[in-house]
Amino acid sequence: MEMQPGQMAYDRASTVFSPDGRLFQVEYALQAIQMGGTAVAVTYEGGIVFVAYRNLPVSSLAESGSIEKSFAIDSGLGCVTAGLIADSRVLVEFLRVEAQRHRLSYGEPAPYSVLGHALGTLLQQYTQFGGTRPFAVSLLLGGFNGRTPGLIELDPSGATIGWKAYAIGRNRRAVADFLEEKLPEKANEETAFRFAVQAVAEGSPTPFPPDALDASILEPESELRRLSTAEVARRVQGLSFIGTPDKKSAPR
């Protein structure tokens, strides 16, 4: 983003609007998220598929599985994130605590819409008070209304929007356009999974190996099920954009 000299006063604080109504620190947080990997969530009849591209470490000593992009919140609740991993952990912990607080207070799992609005309020507060910065994280929170799956997108501004399928992170707009154009009206788990992987490939370097994908499946009244690298490799077998890139060109 190109800045004019007179805009610097508005640029340095997250609580000051520019004359044209912009909060530059929130926009910078969104730019930071764009530097991360693409993450996609797709609902299908009976569940939700989360797939995220994770930048594999260059060193062969690193464990690629230690880089997590999808997280269990509670039974029938999960999310996928894009942006700063450390910021993601803080927000995930907030969601887990809120989910348990609701369960203890009301004796039932927290509705995903209630958790989404609670997190949106927290994110918005970090744009309104001095001495803080916005979280550089976008998040797709998934859950169920009865047995009907649903998603809520949250970004650093605190805005909450519901979706059937959506993308966050790198090349978000292009991937979202792909989802809107190609999303099947009805899909089972396997179809939704392969479609989500294809969507991630639209916004990610290709080819990439199976272990660059963090994939999870959420079903009603069940904990988020993270797929192993071996299972991901089996499911994506035959897809043209899955390969083994040269190690020197692996993203950092």
N, C-alpha and C positions, 0 to 999 in steps of 0.2 A: 504494500500500500504506500503510495507516494504522499508524503506529508508536506504541507506548506509551513513556512516558518511561524506564521501566526497561530497555527493549530497546536503547537507544542504544549501550550498550557492545558489544553483539553486532553492531550495524549497521555499525560503523566499520571492521571488520577482516574480510578475506575468509577468515581462518584460524580464526575463533572461532564455534563452534556456539551458537545460542540454546538456552535450556532445552528447547524443543520440537523440537530437532534440525534447525534451518534455518540455511542460510548466506545471509544477506541480500544480500551483494554479488553472489552468483551470481543470485539472484532479480532484483536490479536490472539485471544484464546482460541477462537475458531480457526485462525490460521495455524496455530500450533497443532490442533487436532488434524488438520489436513496433511500434516507431515507424517502422521502415523499410518498404520495399515488400514485397509478397508475392512469394515465389519458389516455383516448383513444378517437380518432376521427375517424369516419367512414363516407365516402361519400355514397350517394345512388342517385337514379334517382330523381333529384329535390331538394336535400338538403344535409345537414351534421348533424350528430348526435355527440354531445360531451358528454362523460360520464367520471366522475372522482370519485375516492374513496377519501373521506375526513375522517381523523382521528377524531372521535367523542370525545368531551370533556368528561372526567370522571365524572365531576360534573353534577348533574341533573339540576343545576341552569342555565347552559349555553344554549344558543340558537344554535342548530346545523346548522340552516339555515344561520347564520351569517358567516359561513366559506364558502367562494366562491372560486370556481376553474375555472368556465367558465365566460366569460365576453363579453358584447356587445361592439363593436368598432364603428360601423356605420351601416347604412342600408345595409344588405347583407354581413356584416363582423362581425366575432366573433372569439374567441379563447378559448383554455383551457390550463391551466398551471400546472406544477408540480415543487415543490421546495419551497423556502422560500416565504411565502405569501406576506411579505412586499416588497421584490424585485419584485414580480409579479405585484403589484399595480403600481410601478414606470414604468415598461415596458408597461403596459396596458394604462396608462395615455399618454405615448409617442405615442403609436399607435393612440389613439383618437385624439390627437392634430394634428398629421400628416394627419389623414383622413380628418379632418376639413380644414386643410391648403390646401390640394389638392382640396377639394370641392369648397372652396372660389376662388382658383386660376383658376380652369378649368371648374367649373360649372357642375361637374359630380362626382359620388362616386369614391374613390380611388381604383384602381385595387389591389387585395390582394397581387399580386406578387410585386408591387411597394412598398407597406408597409412592406412586408417581407424583402426585400433587404435593406430598410432604417433602420429597426430594427437590421438586421444583421450587418450593418455598425456600429451602436451604440455599440452593444455587442462586436464587434472586437476592438473598441477603448479602452475598459476597459481591454484589454489584452496587450496593446501596450504602455501605458503611466504610469509612476511611480505615486505612491500615491493613486492608486485605487485598487480595487479588482474586479474580474469577478462577474457578477450577478449569483447567485445560482438558476437559473430558466431555465427550458426548456419549450418551448411553441409550440403549434400547432395552427397556424393561418389559418382560413378558409374563403373562399370567392367564388366568381363565375366569370367565364369567359362567359359572356352572361348568360345562365341558367345552364351551366355546372359547377358543384362544384369542388373545388380543395383545397388542403392543403399544407402548407409549415411548416416544422419543423425547429425550431431555437434552438441552444444550447449555452452555455456560450462562446464558441469559436467564435461565429458569423457565423458559417456555416449555409447555407440554403439549404434544400432538399425538393423537392415536393413529395407528396404521395397521393395514393387513400385512404389509411387508415393507421394509425400508432399509436404507444403507446410511452409514456414518463413516467418517474418516476420509481417507484419500479418494479423490475423484468422486465425492459423494453424489454430486448432481448427475454425472454421467451414469453412475450405477443405478441411481433412483429412476432415471429415464428408462434404463434397460428393464428394471423391475416392472415399471408401469406398463411397458409395451409388451413384455413377454410373460407376465405372471399368469399361470394357468388358473382357470376358474375353480377346478377341483384337482386336488393332488393328495397322494399318500405320502408317507414319510420319505420313501426312497426318491420319489419324484421331486419333492420339496428340497431334499438334501442336494441332489445334483444340480437343481436350479440355483440354489443358494451359492454353491461352489462356482458355478458359471458366472454368477453375478459378481462375486469377489474377484474373479479373474478379469472382469471388465475394468476394474480399478487398480489392479496390481501388476507388478512386473511379471512377465511370462517368458518362458515357462518357469514354474516353481515346483519344488518337491512336495509330496504329501505332508511332510512334517512341518511345512510352513503354515498349515491350516490348524487352527484351534476350532474344533467342531463339537457341538453339544446338542442334545435333544431334550426338550421339556415336554412332559405329559401331565395330565391332571392328577393331582394328589400323589405325585412322585417327585423325588429329588432330581435335579438336573443331572443328566447322564452325559458325561464327557466321553467322547469316542477316542479310543486309543489310536496311535499312529498307524498301527497295523490295520485296524478296521477302516480308518480313513483311506488308506492306500487301496484296500480292497474295493471300497465303494467308488473311488474315483478312477479306477482302472479303465483305460481306454479313452479318457478325456484328453483332447489334443493339447491342452495347455498345461498338463501335468508332466513335468520332466525333471531332469537333474541338471540345473545350471552349473556352469563352471564355478568352482569355489571362490575364485578371486573376484567374481562379479557379484557375489552374494551381498545383499544390502546390509548395512550396519544398523 
